[in-house]
């Protein structure tokens, strides 16, 4: 018997690959002769980077970055090579995802995407040509301002003073954005 499974993840519990593996094990307990193919359903959220890297035979790299509530976390990005081009795969859920925000701190005005920018910098260190960012399952609403700040963007208020974006609530203070200090490697990368 041939069986194809296309599972999605269970939010804040199991990613699509873990669900698929559990389903595979369950079917094998009932029918050891079954030929099972698991194709994880990925939408840019939990499991995006791992699934793409596995499909493309790439590798995951771990990096300590800023989590969505401002605390250090260990996250990851993937890199794979295809047609002599390196592509980085970043998953917001793994660095700024809702599952990383403790229930008592779930206030979108105070969660940041800064760690996403830190992962982009890590990927740039590998000399990537392309960057894919899966934006599903985010626990943030700063519009990517934290990410931009990590990459070198400078936000200022009405008085010209720097504004550190700790979450969506800080966006109301911003009156101008200076991109002069963005990491210059960004100009050579396709998104």
N, C-alpha and C positions, 0 to 999 in steps of 0.2 A: 504494500500500500504506500502511496506517495502522498505526503501531507505538506502543505505550505501554510505557514503561520506568519501573520503580519501584525504583531502586537504594538500597541502604544504603551507608554509608561504609565505608572500609577503615581500621580503627583505627590511629591514629598515622601515617596516610599521606595519605588523601584523604577529604574529607567527601562526603556523599551528592550534593551538587550537582556537585562535581568529577567524581565517578564517572559521573554522568548525562551530563555534557558529553563525557567521553571515549567513552562508549557511543554517544552521538549522532554524534560525529565518525566513529567506526568504521562505523556503519551507513550514513552518507552516502557513505563511500568505496566501499561496495558497491552502494548504490542511491540515487542522487541524487533520485529522485522520491518517496522515502518521506516520509510525513507523520509526524513523530516528536513525541510528547508525553513529557516527562520529569517525573515526580512524585517528588521526593526522599522517601525513607522516613526520617522523623525520629522518634527516640524520646526526645528530650530531651538527647541527647549531642552529639557533634561535628556541627556544621552546623545545629543547632536554631534559633539566633537568625537566622542568615543566611536560612535557608529561610522562616521565618515572616515576616520583614521583606520578603522578595521577594514572597511570596504576597499580603501585605497592602499592598504598595506603600509601605512605610515607608522608614526611613533608619537606617543604622548610625552610631554615634558612638564614636570611639576615646577611651580614657582611660588614663593611666598609673596602675597600681594595684599592689598587692602580689601577687606570684605565689605558688604553693603552697609554695615553699621559702624564702619571705621576701624574694626579690629583686624589684626593680621590673620590671614587664613592661608592654607596651602591649596592652590588651585592648579589648573593645567591648561595647556593648549596642545593641539596636535600639529604635526608637520608631515606632509607627504610630497613626493615628487612624481610628476607626470609630464611627459613631453619635455623633459629637461627643465621644468619650471617647478619651483618649490611653492607650495601653498600651505598657509597656516590656517587652522580651524580653531575658532574661539567660540565658546559657548557661554552666553551671559548667565545661564542658570548655574554654571559651575563657579562663578565668581561674584555675581550680584543677584543670585536667584532668591526667590521667596523662601525656599527651604533653608537658606542661610540666615534669615532674619528671624530671631526669636519672637514668638507670638506677642510677648509684652512690648516689643520694640517695633511692631509693624505699623509704622507711620511713614507714608511715602514722602513726607516733607523732610525726613531725616535719614534717607538711605541714598547711597552714592554708587556711581558707576566707575569710580576712580580705579578700581582693580582691573576693569576691562582695559583701560589705557595702559596699565602696567603689564598686562599680558600681551598687548600689541607691541610694546617696547621689547618684551622678551622674544616675541616672534621675529621682530626686526633684527635682533642679534643673530638670527639664523640666516639672514640674507634672503628672506622670502620674497617672491615675486607677486604673490596674491595673498589676500586675507579674506576669509569667509567668517562672518560673525552671525551666529544663530541668536536671535533676540527673544526667543520664547521663555516663558516662566520667570521673567524678571521680577525682582522685589523692589524696584526702584522707579522713580519718576523725575529724574533730574534732566531728562532729555539728552543724555550723553555728555552733559557739561563736566561731570567729574572725570569721565574718560578723556575729554579734550584737555582738561587741566593737567592730567597725568602726562599727556603728550606734549605739553608746553604752552597751551593757550593760557592767556592771562585775562581774567575777568576783573573789571573795575566798577566801582560804584559811582554815584553822582559827583563825589568829591575827588574822583580819580584814585581812590584807595583800592588796593587789591581785595577781591572777595573770594574767599575760599569756599567752594561749593561742597557742602556736606550733605546736600539733599535738595529736592525740588523746592523747598521753602526758601532757599537762598537765591533762587533765580530772580525773585522780585527786586533784589538789591542791585542787580547787574544793569549797568547803563552802557558799557562798551566791552568789546572783546578784541584783544590784540593777538594775532596769530603769528607774529614775526618770529617767535621762538619755538614754533612747532618743530618737532624732530625732523630734520631735512630728509631722512630716509623715507618719509611718508610719500614724497613726491615720486618715488620710483616704484611704488606698490599700487597694484590694482585691487579694487574692492568689489 
